[in-house]
């Protein structure tokens, strides 16, 4: 019987690549995102919805009612959930902390932390009650879960919080065979990293271009984490562009 997976933020970038890779690996995959047209484009790349094991679920992960409805649909259509790649995230333009607005802060936290909680909670509860019990939660962290970039207080704070969430779920999930791990990604080529070729702010105040890596490497890493038996867990994985300025920073 095919394993089932949910990928949030699957409309583009890392989420789209991970969804397609999991589907190729034989999973039935539910894909979630706010843009229904983009989700349909992702499904089309995998060969279509329904008979091909692709379920498109438009959803705003920061909306508790929408997330609850999404998990009800997954349970109805798939019967269980074996893996969630908790990937949905957003950001705002780099802003010095002194100029940061409440609305900008809230926009990032609502998706990156509250949305992460809501989706992890929905997955955890389904994995608790399904038979056989258990499953795997993979949270998308970031290099920013370790160190900030200039002007990145909302994003960096959210990703540090995700690390605490990952550790807590990992501990609380043990009695139910629910494994939880985190993948921290650095400079995977996507719409969020397009600006890096032209240069991005560095800690010393300079603007420098940064190298990126093919997003497929991230997708393959997610499949590796997902495919492990529940007796084994990748607790934390960092996958990054080899020459990006992370190691040696500060």
HELIX and SHEET records of a PDB file:
HELIX    1   1 UNK A   13  UNK A   24  1                                  12    
HELIX    2   2 UNK A   36  UNK A   45  1                                  10    
HELIX    3   3 UNK A   64  UNK A   78  1                                  15    
HELIX    4   4 UNK A   97  UNK A   99  5                                   3    
HELIX    5   5 UNK A  102  UNK A  109  1                                   8    
HELIX    6   6 UNK A  110  UNK A  115  3                                   6    
HELIX    7   7 UNK A  116  UNK A  129  1                                  14    
HELIX    8   8 UNK A  143  UNK A  145  5                                   3    
HELIX    9   9 UNK A  153  UNK A  172  1                                  20    
HELIX   10  10 UNK A  174  UNK A  176  5                                   3    
HELIX   11  11 UNK A  194  UNK A  197  5                                   4    
HELIX   12  12 UNK A  215  UNK A  227  1                                  13    
SHEET    1   A 7 UNK A  54  UNK A  58  0                                        
SHEET    2   A 7 UNK A  28  UNK A  33  1                                        
SHEET    3   A 7 UNK A   4  UNK A   8  1                                        
SHEET    4   A 7 UNK A  83  UNK A  86  1                                        
SHEET    5   A 7 UNK A 135  UNK A 140  1                                        
SHEET    6   A 7 UNK A 178  UNK A 186  1                                        
SHEET    7   A 7 UNK A 236  UNK A 240  1                                        
SHEET    1   B 2 UNK A 200  UNK A 201  0                                        
SHEET    2   B 2 UNK A 207  UNK A 208 -1                                        
END                                                                             
